[in-house]
Amino acid sequence: MKALVTGSSGLVGSETVKFLCDAGWEVIGVDNDMRGTMFGKEASTEPEKKKLEKKYPGFITVTADIRNPEQISEIFQTYAPFDFIVHAAAQPAHEWSTNHALEDFQINAYGTVVLLETYRRFSPTAKFIHCSTSKVYGDSVNELPLQELETRFDLPKDHPKWEGEDESMRLDANLHSLFGASKASGDIMAREYATYFNLPITIFRPVCISGPAHKGAKLHGYLAYLVKCVATGEKYIINGYKGKQVRDNIHSYDLVRAFWEVYQDPNAPCGGFYNIGAGRESNNSILEAIAQAEKLLGKKATVEHSDVVRKGDHKWCIYSCKKFRTKYPNWKITYNNNRLMKDLCDPYLL
C-alpha cells in the first residue's frame, strides 16, 4: 500500500508517516521545511525529517512546494497511483498571515487546489484527507453566552453546546483572521472537489493539535510553546482575555487515528466534514495550562499579561465531534488532558 503525505515533517504529517510506516506502508512525503523559514531555526522540521528517514526504509521525502503545479505533477507521475493521501501541509499561524497575506493564501488556498487538481488527474481513487481547522468558523463562538470563571471562560453546564460547538456553526458573516479565511477557502474547495467530481475526500476541522513532535514557536503551536517557555524560563506573554481563553487540544496521534477510521470505511461519503478534537476530555485555558506545566516541570513560569486581544481571537474553542463519533464509534481519545500535557513536558525532564 502506498500513501502520499504533504507536510510530512510537521506535527500531523510526521505522525501520519509513523502510523502508516509502522503498518508496513510505503510513504512518499512532500515537505520543504517552510516552518523554519517562517518561524526561525528552532521551529525547523528538518530534524524530524531526518529521524523519519533513518527509522523507516519505506519512507521517501521529496522536497517540493505545493504551490508549484509542475513539482506536484512530477511527484504524482513518478509515484502514483496512491491508496491514501493526507494533506497536512499549511501555513498554520494566525498572526503570521497578517503581514504575509499573499504567501498565506497561496499556501492554504492555491496550494490546496494544486494538490486537489493533480490528485483528480492522476490518482482519483485514493482516499484523500484534507486537514482543515476550526478557524474556518471565524469568531462566531464569541457570541455564545460564556461565563467568566476563576481560571477560564466557559458555558453553563446546562447549555446545549456545553459539549462543544457542532458543524452547523456558520462559516461567514464574522471575523476569521486572514489565516482562517485562507483555510476556509481550501476547505470549501476540498468539499467542492469531493461533491462535484464525486471524489473520496474527507475534511477534518480540529482546534489545537499538539504532541511532542510539535516545534512550538511564538507565532504558532501555543501549547508546545507555552511548555517550552516554562521549561526554559523564557517569558510567556498572554494576549488578552486575562489568560482565560479556552482551547480544545487533540494529540496528533488521536487525530491520525481518526484519519485511519475514514480510510478503512468503504462507505465514507465524498465530502464528509467533521469537527474533531478531544472536547471535554482535553481542554484548558492558558492559565490552567501554565499551572499544569509548572507542576509537571517543577518550575515557575515567567508570565507577562497584555490587555491587547489578538484580532479575531476566541474566548472559548471546544468543538463537538459527536458527528464523527456517531459514524465511527470505535474511535476514542487516548490522550486526555493529563496525558497530553505530560507528553509535552516529559522531553524536558530527560
C-alpha positions as CSV (number, residue, x, y, z in Angstrom):
1,M,0.0,0.0,0.0
2,K,1.2,3.5,-0.9
3,A,0.4,6.9,0.6
4,L,1.3,10.5,-0.1
5,V,1.6,12.8,2.9
6,T,2.1,16.6,2.4
7,G,3.8,18.5,5.2
8,S,5.4,15.1,6.1
9,S,7.9,16.5,8.6
10,G,5.4,18.6,10.5
11,L,3.3,17.6,13.5
12,V,0.4,15.9,11.8
13,G,2.4,14.8,8.7
14,S,5.1,13.1,10.7
15,E,2.5,11.4,13.0
16,T,0.8,10.1,9.8
17,V,4.1,8.9,8.4
18,K,4.9,7.0,11.6
19,F,1.5,5.4,11.8
20,L,1.5,4.2,8.2
21,C,5.1,3.1,8.1
22,D,4.6,1.1,11.3
23,A,1.7,-0.6,9.5
24,G,4.0,-1.5,6.6
25,W,3.1,1.1,4.1
26,E,5.3,2.8,1.5
27,V,5.0,6.5,2.2
28,I,6.0,9.4,-0.1
29,G,6.4,12.7,1.9
30,V,6.3,16.2,0.5
31,D,8.0,18.9,2.6
32,N,10.1,22.0,2.2
33,D,10.6,23.0,5.9
34,M,8.6,26.1,5.5
35,R,8.2,26.3,9.2
36,G,12.0,27.0,9.6
37,T,11.6,29.9,7.1
38,M,8.5,31.3,8.7
39,F,9.3,30.9,12.4
40,G,13.1,30.5,12.7
41,K,15.7,27.8,13.1
42,E,14.2,26.4,16.3
43,A,10.9,25.7,14.5
44,S,12.6,23.8,11.7
45,T,11.1,20.4,11.0
46,E,14.4,19.2,9.3
47,P,15.5,17.1,12.4
48,E,12.1,15.3,12.3
49,K,12.5,14.5,8.6
50,K,16.0,13.0,9.2
51,K,14.6,10.9,12.1
52,L,11.8,9.5,9.9
53,E,14.1,8.8,7.0
54,K,16.6,7.0,9.3
55,K,13.9,4.9,11.0
56,Y,11.7,3.9,8.1
57,P,13.3,2.5,4.9
58,G,9.8,2.7,3.2
59,F,9.7,6.4,3.6
60,I,10.8,8.8,0.9
61,T,10.8,12.6,1.2
62,V,10.6,14.8,-1.8
63,T,11.5,18.4,-1.3
64,A,8.7,20.3,-3.1
65,D,6.3,23.3,-2.8
66,I,2.6,22.5,-3.0
67,R,2.2,25.9,-4.8
68,N,4.2,24.6,-7.7
69,P,2.0,22.6,-10.2
70,E,5.0,21.2,-12.1
71,Q,6.6,19.9,-9.0
72,I,3.4,18.3,-7.6
73,S,2.6,16.9,-11.1
74,E,6.0,15.3,-11.3
75,I,5.6,13.6,-7.9
76,F,2.3,12.1,-8.9
77,Q,3.6,11.0,-12.3
78,T,6.6,9.3,-10.6
79,Y,4.9,7.7,-7.6
80,A,1.1,7.4,-8.2
81,P,-1.3,5.7,-8.0
82,F,-1.7,6.2,-4.3
83,D,-4.1,4.4,-1.9
84,F,-4.2,7.2,0.6
85,I,-3.4,10.9,0.6
86,V,-3.2,13.1,3.7
87,H,-2.9,16.8,3.0
88,A,-1.3,18.3,6.1
89,A,0.9,21.0,4.6
90,A,-0.3,24.5,5.5
91,Q,0.7,28.0,6.7
92,P,-0.6,27.5,10.3
93,A,-0.2,30.8,12.0
94,H,-2.9,33.4,12.8
95,E,-0.5,36.4,13.2
96,W,2.0,35.4,10.5
97,S,-0.8,35.6,7.9
98,T,-1.5,39.3,8.8
99,N,1.8,40.5,7.3
100,H,2.2,37.8,4.7
101,A,-1.3,37.7,3.1
102,L,-0.2,36.6,-0.3
103,E,2.0,33.8,0.9
104,D,-0.7,32.6,3.3
105,F,-3.4,32.4,0.6
106,Q,-1.0,30.8,-1.9
107,I,-0.2,28.0,0.5
108,N,-3.5,27.4,2.2
109,A,-5.9,28.0,-0.7
110,Y,-4.0,27.9,-4.0
111,G,-1.6,25.1,-2.9
112,T,-4.6,23.0,-1.8
113,V,-6.2,23.4,-5.2
114,V,-3.0,22.5,-7.0
115,L,-2.9,19.3,-4.9
116,L,-6.6,18.5,-5.5
117,E,-6.4,19.0,-9.2
118,T,-3.3,16.9,-9.6
119,Y,-5.0,14.2,-7.4
120,R,-8.1,14.3,-9.6
121,R,-5.9,13.8,-12.7
122,F,-3.5,11.1,-11.6
123,S,-4.9,9.2,-8.5
124,P,-8.6,9.9,-8.1
125,T,-9.4,6.6,-6.4
126,A,-7.2,7.3,-3.4
127,K,-8.9,8.2,-0.1
128,F,-8.0,11.9,0.5
129,I,-7.9,13.6,3.9
130,H,-7.8,17.4,4.0
131,C,-6.6,18.7,7.3
132,S,-8.6,22.0,7.8
133,T,-9.2,23.9,11.0
134,S,-11.9,25.1,13.3
135,K,-10.8,28.7,12.3
136,V,-13.0,28.3,9.2
137,Y,-15.9,29.2,11.5
138,G,-14.4,32.6,12.4
139,D,-15.1,34.2,15.7
140,S,-18.8,33.2,16.0
141,V,-18.0,31.2,19.1
142,N,-17.6,34.5,21.0
143,E,-21.3,35.1,20.6
144,L,-22.1,32.2,22.9
145,P,-23.2,33.1,26.5
146,L,-19.9,32.5,28.1
147,Q,-19.4,32.9,31.8
148,E,-16.1,34.3,33.3
149,L,-14.9,31.8,35.9
150,E,-11.8,31.9,38.1
151,T,-9.4,30.4,35.6
152,R,-11.5,30.2,32.3
153,F,-14.4,31.3,30.2
154,D,-16.9,28.5,29.8
155,L,-20.6,27.8,29.0
156,P,-23.1,26.9,31.7
157,K,-23.2,23.1,32.1
158,D,-26.9,23.1,31.1
159,H,-26.2,24.9,27.8
160,P,-26.9,22.6,24.8
161,K,-23.5,23.4,23.3
162,W,-21.6,22.7,26.5
163,E,-20.0,19.5,25.0
164,G,-18.8,21.7,22.0
165,E,-20.0,23.6,19.0
166,D,-21.1,21.5,16.1
167,E,-20.8,21.6,12.3
168,S,-23.9,23.8,11.9
169,M,-21.9,26.9,13.0
170,R,-21.8,29.4,10.2
171,L,-18.6,30.0,8.1
172,D,-19.4,33.5,7.1
173,A,-20.6,36.9,8.4
174,N,-17.9,37.0,11.0
175,L,-14.2,37.7,11.6
176,H,-11.7,35.0,10.7
177,S,-8.2,36.4,10.5
178,L,-6.5,36.1,7.1
179,F,-5.3,32.6,8.1
180,G,-8.9,31.5,8.9
181,A,-10.1,32.9,5.6
182,S,-7.4,31.2,3.5
183,K,-8.0,27.9,5.3
184,A,-11.8,28.3,4.7
185,S,-11.1,28.7,1.0
186,G,-9.1,25.5,0.9
187,D,-11.8,23.7,3.0
188,I,-14.6,24.8,0.6
189,M,-12.5,23.8,-2.4
190,A,-11.9,20.3,-0.9
191,R,-15.6,19.8,-0.4
192,E,-16.4,21.1,-3.8
193,Y,-13.9,18.7,-5.5
194,A,-15.4,15.9,-3.4
195,T,-19.1,16.6,-4.3
196,Y,-18.6,18.0,-7.9
197,F,-16.3,15.3,-9.1
198,N,-17.5,12.5,-6.7
199,L,-14.1,12.0,-5.1
200,P,-13.5,10.3,-1.8
201,I,-12.3,13.4,0.1
202,T,-12.9,13.9,3.8
203,I,-12.4,17.2,5.6
204,F,-11.3,17.5,9.3
205,R,-11.6,20.7,11.4
206,P,-9.5,20.4,14.5
207,V,-9.0,23.2,17.1
208,C,-5.5,22.9,18.5
209,I,-3.3,19.9,17.7
210,S,-0.3,19.1,19.8
211,G,2.3,16.4,20.6
212,P,6.0,16.1,21.4
213,A,6.9,16.5,17.7
214,H,5.4,20.0,17.7
215,K,8.0,22.6,17.2
216,G,6.3,25.3,19.3
217,A,7.1,28.8,18.2
218,K,5.9,32.2,19.4
219,L,3.6,32.6,16.4
220,H,2.3,29.0,16.3
221,G,1.9,25.9,18.4
222,Y,0.7,27.7,21.5
223,L,0.7,24.7,23.9
224,A,4.1,23.3,22.9
225,Y,5.5,26.8,23.0
226,L,3.9,27.5,26.4
227,V,5.5,24.3,27.8
228,K,8.8,25.3,26.3
229,C,8.7,28.7,27.9
230,V,8.0,27.2,31.4
231,A,10.8,24.7,30.9
232,T,13.4,27.1,29.7
233,G,12.5,30.2,31.7
234,E,11.6,32.2,28.6
235,K,8.9,34.8,29.2
236,Y,5.5,33.9,28.0
237,I,3.2,36.7,27.0
238,I,-0.6,36.2,27.5
239,N,-2.5,38.3,24.9
240,G,-5.9,39.5,26.3
241,Y,-8.8,37.8,28.0
242,K,-6.8,37.6,31.2
243,G,-5.4,34.2,30.0
244,K,-8.9,32.6,30.5
245,Q,-9.4,31.8,26.8
246,V,-10.0,28.0,26.4
247,R,-8.7,25.7,23.7
248,D,-9.6,22.1,22.8
249,N,-6.4,20.2,22.4
250,I,-6.1,16.9,20.5
251,H,-3.0,14.8,20.4
252,S,-1.7,14.3,16.8
253,Y,-1.8,10.5,17.3
254,D,-5.5,10.6,18.0
255,L,-6.1,12.8,15.0
256,V,-4.3,10.4,12.7
257,R,-6.3,7.5,14.2
258,A,-9.4,9.4,13.0
259,F,-7.9,9.7,9.5
260,W,-7.4,5.9,9.6
261,E,-11.0,5.3,10.6
262,V,-12.1,7.0,7.4
263,Y,-9.5,5.2,5.3
264,Q,-10.9,1.8,6.5
265,D,-14.5,2.8,5.7
266,P,-15.6,1.6,2.3
267,N,-18.7,3.8,2.6
268,A,-17.0,7.0,3.6
269,P,-19.1,9.8,2.0
270,C,-17.5,12.0,-0.7
271,G,-17.1,15.4,1.0
272,G,-17.7,14.3,4.6
273,F,-16.7,17.0,7.0
274,Y,-16.1,16.7,10.7
275,N,-15.2,18.8,13.7
276,I,-12.5,16.8,15.5
277,G,-11.0,17.3,18.9
278,A,-10.7,15.9,22.4
279,G,-13.5,18.1,23.7
280,R,-14.2,17.9,27.4
281,E,-11.5,15.2,27.7
282,S,-8.7,17.5,26.9
283,N,-9.0,21.3,27.0
284,N,-7.6,24.1,29.1
285,S,-7.3,27.8,29.4
286,I,-3.9,29.4,29.2
287,L,-3.9,30.0,32.9
288,E,-4.7,26.3,33.5
289,A,-2.1,25.1,31.0
290,I,0.6,27.2,32.7
291,A,-0.3,25.9,36.2
292,Q,-0.2,22.3,34.9
293,A,3.1,22.8,33.2
294,E,4.6,24.4,36.3
295,K,3.5,21.4,38.4
296,L,4.8,18.8,35.9
297,L,8.1,20.6,35.3
298,G,8.7,21.7,38.9
299,K,9.4,25.3,37.6
300,K,7.7,28.7,37.9
301,A,6.7,30.4,34.7
302,T,7.7,33.9,33.8
303,V,4.5,35.5,32.5
304,E,3.5,38.9,31.2
305,H,-0.1,39.9,30.7
306,S,-1.1,42.1,27.8
307,D,-4.5,43.7,27.5
308,V,-4.3,43.6,23.8
309,V,-6.6,40.9,22.3
310,R,-5.4,39.3,19.1
311,K,-7.9,40.4,16.3
312,G,-10.3,37.5,15.6
313,D,-9.2,35.5,18.7
314,H,-11.6,33.3,20.5
315,K,-12.6,33.2,24.2
316,W,-13.6,29.6,24.0
317,C,-12.9,26.9,21.5
318,I,-14.4,23.5,22.2
319,Y,-15.9,21.9,19.1
320,S,-18.1,18.8,19.3
321,C,-17.0,15.7,17.4
322,K,-20.4,13.9,18.0
323,K,-21.0,13.7,14.3
324,F,-17.7,11.8,13.8
325,R,-18.1,9.6,16.9
326,T,-21.6,8.6,15.8
327,K,-20.3,7.4,12.4
328,Y,-17.1,5.9,13.7
329,P,-17.9,4.6,17.3
330,N,-14.6,2.7,17.5
331,W,-12.6,5.9,17.6
332,K,-11.7,7.0,21.1
333,I,-9.5,9.7,22.6
334,T,-6.4,8.1,24.1
335,Y,-4.7,11.3,25.2
336,N,-6.7,13.1,27.8
337,N,-5.6,16.4,29.2
338,N,-3.2,15.0,31.8
339,R,-1.6,12.5,29.4
340,L,-1.2,15.1,26.6
341,M,0.4,17.7,29.0
342,K,2.8,15.0,30.4
343,D,3.8,14.0,26.9
344,L,4.7,17.6,26.1
345,C,6.6,18.1,29.4
346,D,8.5,14.8,29.5
347,P,11.2,15.6,26.9
348,Y,12.3,18.5,29.2
349,L,12.7,16.1,32.2
350,L,15.1,13.7,30.5
